Amino acid sequence: MADEAVVMTLYGNNGDRMEFDCATGTAIAKGAVMKLTDPNTVIINSGAGDVVAGIAAFEKTATDGKAKMTVITNCDAKMVVCAGQTTTAGQGVRISATVNQIQGYTTLDNEAGIQLGKAKETGAAGETVLVRVHTFT
């Protein structure tokens, strides 16, 4: 994987961590943005419009036999702006079509529940910016 989020500051109760089900044979890098699927299951995000559960708190290997994944839902994290996009401080952001990268969102995106958080820095494509991540909190 590439462009995993780097958690800088935890808010709430140690990042308001939540536990979800996940596939046992899947490798997940620490800092991967996790997509919520049904029921109460997460996978690595796969594109724009994903409903984000949070950021993987720990690495999971494909052979560890674990069927649970802890995600951080309330933090500041450094994240990469996707190609062709920019962010402005205070702008709402969502996950992009490129795994683990972000882009701005529209009002309709927010209504669909796919907001990841808000940019705390202005940045251009390929730059790393600080994002206030707040999912499920």
Sine and cosine of phi, psi and omega as CSV:
sin_phi,cos_phi,sin_psi,cos_psi,sin_omega,cos_omega
0.00,0.00,0.20,-0.98,0.04,-1.00
-0.55,-0.83,0.31,-0.95,0.09,-1.00
0.88,0.47,0.50,0.86,0.07,-1.00
-0.89,0.46,0.51,-0.86,0.05,-1.00
-0.93,0.37,0.58,-0.81,0.09,-1.00
-0.93,-0.37,0.94,-0.34,-0.04,-1.00
-0.94,0.33,0.80,-0.60,-0.04,-1.00
-0.97,-0.25,-0.68,0.73,-0.06,-1.00
-0.66,-0.75,0.74,-0.67,0.07,-1.00
-0.99,-0.14,0.67,-0.74,0.06,-1.00
-0.91,-0.41,0.11,-0.99,0.03,-1.00
0.90,0.44,-0.68,-0.73,0.00,-1.00
-0.99,-0.10,1.00,0.09,0.02,-1.00
0.84,0.55,0.65,0.76,0.01,-1.00
1.00,0.02,0.18,0.98,-0.02,-1.00
0.72,0.70,0.84,0.54,-0.05,-1.00
-0.92,0.39,0.60,-0.80,0.06,-1.00
-0.77,-0.64,0.50,-0.87,0.02,-1.00
-0.95,-0.30,0.72,-0.69,0.01,-1.00
-0.78,-0.62,0.32,-0.95,0.14,-0.99
-0.97,0.24,0.44,-0.90,0.09,-1.00
-0.46,-0.89,0.28,-0.96,0.00,-1.00
-0.94,0.35,0.68,-0.74,-0.05,-1.00
-0.93,0.36,-0.53,0.85,-0.07,-1.00
-1.00,-0.05,0.36,0.93,-0.06,-1.00
-0.94,-0.33,0.69,-0.72,0.11,-0.99
-1.00,-0.03,0.73,-0.68,0.01,-1.00
-0.73,-0.68,0.83,-0.56,0.00,-1.00
-0.98,0.20,0.56,-0.83,0.13,-0.99
-0.85,0.52,0.72,-0.69,0.01,-1.00
1.00,-0.03,-0.08,1.00,0.04,-1.00
-0.92,0.40,0.62,-0.78,0.07,-1.00
-0.99,0.17,0.80,-0.61,-0.11,-0.99
-0.97,-0.25,0.75,-0.66,0.03,-1.00
-1.00,-0.01,0.70,-0.72,0.06,-1.00
-1.00,0.10,0.78,-0.63,0.14,-0.99
-0.85,-0.53,0.02,-1.00,-0.09,-1.00
-0.94,-0.35,0.66,-0.75,-0.05,1.00
-0.99,-0.12,0.77,-0.64,0.09,-1.00
0.71,0.71,0.68,0.73,-0.07,-1.00
-0.83,-0.56,0.55,-0.84,0.04,-1.00
-0.82,-0.57,0.50,-0.86,0.15,-0.99
-0.68,-0.73,0.23,-0.97,0.07,-1.00
-0.91,0.42,0.67,-0.74,-0.05,-1.00
-0.83,0.56,0.54,-0.84,-0.09,-1.00
-0.81,-0.58,0.06,1.00,0.06,-1.00
0.28,-0.96,0.11,-0.99,0.02,-1.00
-0.86,0.51,0.63,-0.77,0.01,-1.00
1.00,-0.04,-0.02,1.00,0.06,-1.00
-0.93,0.37,0.62,-0.78,0.14,-0.99
-0.99,0.12,0.88,-0.47,-0.12,-0.99
-1.00,0.04,0.78,-0.62,0.07,-1.00
-0.99,0.10,-0.58,0.82,-0.03,-1.00
0.41,-0.91,-0.34,-0.94,-0.05,-1.00
-0.91,-0.42,0.75,-0.66,-0.01,-1.00
-0.83,0.55,0.83,-0.56,-0.04,-1.00
-0.99,0.17,-0.43,0.90,-0.07,-1.00
-0.64,-0.77,0.35,-0.94,0.12,-0.99
-0.97,0.23,0.61,-0.79,0.10,-1.00
-0.82,-0.57,0.79,-0.61,0.02,-1.00
-1.00,-0.05,0.33,-0.94,-0.02,-1.00
-0.94,0.33,-0.27,0.96,-0.07,-1.00
-0.91,-0.41,0.18,0.98,-0.06,-1.00
-0.99,0.15,-0.17,0.99,0.04,-1.00
0.97,0.25,0.05,1.00,-0.03,-1.00
-0.97,0.23,0.63,-0.78,0.02,-1.00
-0.88,-0.48,0.25,0.97,0.02,-1.00
-0.77,-0.64,0.52,-0.85,0.00,-1.00
-0.69,-0.72,0.75,-0.66,0.07,-1.00
-1.00,-0.08,0.76,-0.65,0.04,-1.00
-0.85,-0.53,0.54,-0.84,0.06,-1.00
-1.00,-0.03,0.77,-0.64,-0.08,-1.00
-0.91,-0.41,-0.05,1.00,-0.15,-0.99
-0.54,-0.84,1.00,-0.06,-0.10,-1.00
-0.31,-0.95,0.11,-0.99,0.29,-0.96
-0.97,-0.24,0.71,-0.70,-0.01,-1.00
-0.63,-0.78,0.56,-0.83,0.12,-0.99
-0.99,0.13,0.80,-0.60,-0.04,-1.00
-0.66,-0.75,0.43,-0.90,-0.08,-1.00
-1.00,-0.05,0.71,-0.70,0.07,-1.00
-0.98,0.18,0.74,-0.68,-0.08,-1.00
-0.96,0.27,0.28,-0.96,-0.02,-1.00
-0.84,0.54,0.66,-0.75,0.05,-1.00
0.98,0.21,0.12,0.99,-0.05,-1.00
-0.83,-0.55,0.31,-0.95,0.15,-0.99
-0.69,-0.72,0.31,-0.95,0.14,-0.99
-0.79,-0.62,0.46,-0.89,0.06,-1.00
-0.84,-0.53,0.64,-0.77,0.02,-1.00
-0.79,0.62,0.78,-0.63,0.00,-1.00
1.00,-0.05,-0.18,0.98,-0.02,-1.00
-0.97,0.22,0.64,-0.77,0.11,-0.99
-0.93,0.37,0.59,-0.81,0.01,-1.00
-0.77,-0.64,0.39,-0.92,0.08,-1.00
-0.70,-0.71,0.13,-0.99,0.05,-1.00
-0.96,0.28,0.56,-0.83,-0.02,-1.00
-0.99,-0.11,-0.04,-1.00,0.06,-1.00
-0.94,0.34,-0.33,0.94,0.06,-1.00
-1.00,-0.01,0.82,-0.57,-0.09,-1.00
-0.79,0.61,0.74,-0.67,0.06,-1.00
0.94,0.34,0.12,0.99,0.04,-1.00
-0.96,-0.29,0.31,-0.95,-0.09,-1.00
-0.88,-0.47,0.28,-0.96,0.14,-0.99
-0.46,-0.89,0.23,-0.97,0.05,-1.00
-0.92,0.39,0.30,-0.95,0.05,-1.00
-0.80,-0.60,0.28,-0.96,0.03,-1.00
-0.97,-0.23,0.13,-0.99,0.03,-1.00
-0.85,0.53,-0.64,0.77,0.01,-1.00
-0.90,0.44,-0.60,0.80,0.07,-1.00
-0.87,0.49,-0.68,0.73,-0.02,-1.00
-0.89,0.45,-0.65,0.76,0.02,-1.00
-0.91,0.42,-0.48,0.88,0.02,-1.00
-0.99,0.17,-0.08,1.00,0.05,-1.00
0.98,0.19,0.44,0.90,-0.06,-1.00
-0.96,-0.29,0.30,0.95,0.05,-1.00
-0.95,0.32,0.72,-0.69,0.08,-1.00
-1.00,0.00,-0.61,0.79,-0.03,-1.00
0.25,-0.97,-0.51,-0.86,0.00,-1.00
-0.77,-0.64,0.65,-0.76,0.07,-1.00
-0.93,0.36,0.70,-0.71,0.07,-1.00
-0.97,-0.23,-0.05,1.00,0.02,-1.00
-0.64,-0.77,0.42,-0.91,0.11,-0.99
-1.00,0.02,0.69,-0.73,-0.02,-1.00
-0.43,-0.90,0.42,-0.91,0.03,-1.00
-0.98,-0.20,0.11,-0.99,0.01,-1.00
-0.78,0.62,0.74,-0.67,0.03,-1.00
1.00,0.08,-0.20,0.98,0.02,-1.00
-0.99,0.12,0.42,-0.91,0.07,-1.00
-0.99,-0.15,0.80,-0.60,-0.02,-1.00
-0.81,-0.59,0.36,-0.93,0.05,-1.00
-0.99,0.11,0.75,-0.67,-0.02,-1.00
-0.83,-0.56,0.73,-0.69,0.13,-0.99
-1.00,0.08,0.98,-0.18,-0.03,-1.00
-0.99,0.11,0.80,-0.61,0.08,-1.00
-0.55,-0.83,1.00,-0.06,0.04,-1.00
-0.91,-0.41,0.67,-0.74,0.05,-1.00
0.89,0.46,0.20,0.98,-0.02,-1.00
-0.89,-0.45,0.00,0.00,0.00,0.00
